[in-house]
Amino acid sequence: MEEEIKKIFPNFSKELIKEIVANAIQQSSKSGDVLMRTGQYINHTMLLIKGQIKIYREGENGGEFFMYYIQPGEACAVSMICATKSQTSQIMAKVVEDAELIMVPLALMDKWMMEHRSWYAFVIFTYRTRFEEVLEVVDNIAFRAMDERLEFYLKRHAEACGCKDLKLSHQEIATELNTSREVISRLLKKMEQRGLVSLHRNHIALL
């Protein structure tokens, strides 16, 4: 575990890494696994070594709204916030690419914030990054039409996977953008006519 942490989290001090190794648990999760549910009490924060995790906001009607990805070298800001306020989770975290995680006990959060400058800097950076991403999502919802939101959504997924071949169904996109599959299919068809995407049975290729 120590060498993996050094590689993926190069800014962590040697002392911090030793404490992580001594107190944290390494966990493997498969694609589709739900790591965090709305209303769940959290006792660990997640540091991602490998894979991808999607963060959703769930509506009262059971709908899911995509917020952002957690990539290797990043942590779950929501679990950190819940730790400081002893609150339940307000989001759902789902593995979308087989993941290797380090589960850090939340009880150590405050202690490390005071004792390790590299952990303090990492937590603050995580908060700021997620806040900026959430602001971008809010702006996207408030000020853009659905066709612009769809383009923005596809670009975010392409950036997250580092690819242009997106394994997304029309229904999955509709659910995460809180609209109907028919609307998404119609807008994707228009994007294809404009030469922006190529539509296939099980995936969408950005051109």
N, C-alpha and C positions, 0 to 999 in steps of 0.2 A: 504493500500500500504506500509506503513512504516514497518510493521512487516515482510512482504514478502521481502523487500529490505534488512533488517537486516539479514534475514536467508540466502538469496541467495548471497548477497554481504557482507560477514562478515567483510571485511577489510575497508569498508567505515566508515568514522568518523560520529559521531552523527550529527555534524553541516552540513556535506555534505548530509546526509540522509534527514534532515529537508528541505534543499534547493531543493532536488529532489522532495520531496512530494509537496512542494509549487509551483514548476514550471513545472513539467513533467506531461504527460498524460499517463494513463494506457490504453492499447489497446489489444483486443482479436482478433486473426486471425485464420482462418481455414486452414487446410491442402489444399495446392494448391494455396493459395493466393500469389500473387506477391507483395512483399513489396517495391522493388526497381528495376527499369529498367535501362538499358544502356541508357545514354544520359539524364537522369532525373536530375533536380536540387534537391538537398536535403536540407531540413531545420531542420531535426531531426537526432539524432543518436539513435540507438536501443540498449537497455539493455534487455537481454532475461531472463525472470523469469521462464518460463515453455515452453516445446516443443522443436522443432528443426527447424533450418533454413539452407537451402543449398545455398551456394554461387557459382555462375557460371560466367564464362567468355563467352561472345557471340561472334561468328565469323561473318564476313561479309556475309557469305552464310546462316546465320540463325542457324548455329550449336551452341551447348552449350557444354562447357567444365567444368566439375566439379572441383572446387578448394578446398573448405573445408566446414565444418559444423560450425554453431554457436550453442553452447550448453547453457543451463541455467547457469547463472553466468558470461556470456561473453557478449561482445559488438561487433558491426560492425565496424571494423577498417577502412574500405573504407569510410564510412560516416564521420568518424572523420577526415580523410585526406582531403576529399572534403571540409569539413568545413574550414580548415585552408587555403585552396587555392582557395576557392569559385569556385570549378570546378564541372562539372556534373559527375554523376556516370559512372564508366567504367565496372560495373558488374551488374548481376541480382541476387536478393535475393528472394528465394521462400520458403514458409512454407511447410515443409514435415510432420510435426506433430503439431496438434493444439497448438497454441502458445499464451502466455501471455507476452506482451512487455511493457516496459516503454519507452516512446518517449521523449527524452531530447532535448530541443531546442538547435540548434548548436550555437546560439548566446552566450550561457553561457559557451561554451567550454573553451575559453581563460581565462575568469574570474575565473572559477573553477581551471584551471591549476595553476594559481597564488595564489589562496586563500586556496586551499585544497590539502594538501600533499597526502592524500589517493586517490584523483581523479587523480593527476599527476602520481602516481605510477601505478594506474590501466590502464591509457592510454598508458604509456610506455610499460607495460607488454603486453597489447593487440597488440601494434605495433610489438613487438619482436616475440610474439607467431605466429602471422599471417605471418610475414616475413619468419620465419623458416618453416612454413607449405608450403608457396609458393616455397621456395627453394627446399623442398622435392619433390614437384610436378614437378618442372623444371628438377631436377636430374632424376626423374622417366621417363619423356618424352625423355630426351636427351640420357640417358645411358642404358635404359632397352628395351628389346624386348617386343612385345605386350603381350605375355603370362605372362611375369613377371609383366607388368603394370596391367594386369587384376587381378592377385593375390593380388597385392598391393591395388588396388581399392576395392576389396571385403573385405580385412582385415580392411581397413579404415572405411568402412560402418559398419562392424561388431563391431568395437570399438566404433563407434559413437552411435549405438543403444544399445550396451551392450547385443547383442544377436547374434545367429548364423543362424537365419532364416531370410533371406533377401528378402523383397518384391520388387524385381527388375526384370523388363522384359529384355529380350535380346536386344530389341531395345533401351531401356533407357540406358543400359550400353554402347551400341555402340555409341549412340549420345554423351554421356559424355566423351567417350574416343576417339571421332573423328575417328571412323572407321565404318565398315559395320556390320549389324546384322549377316550376314553369318559368318564373321570372329569370332565374339564373340561366336556364337552358336558352331562353330567347336572347339574353344579353351575350352569352358566350357565342351564339351563332353570329351575332352582329360583329363581335370581335374577330371571329374567323373570317368573315367577309371583308373586314378591314385589314386582314393579313397580320393580326397580332397574335393569334393562337392557331393551333391545329388540333381539332377535337378527335379523340379516339374513344374506343369503347370503355377502357378502364383508366385512361389518363388524359391529361391536357398538356400539350407541348407549347411552350412560349416561343414565339418566333422573333 
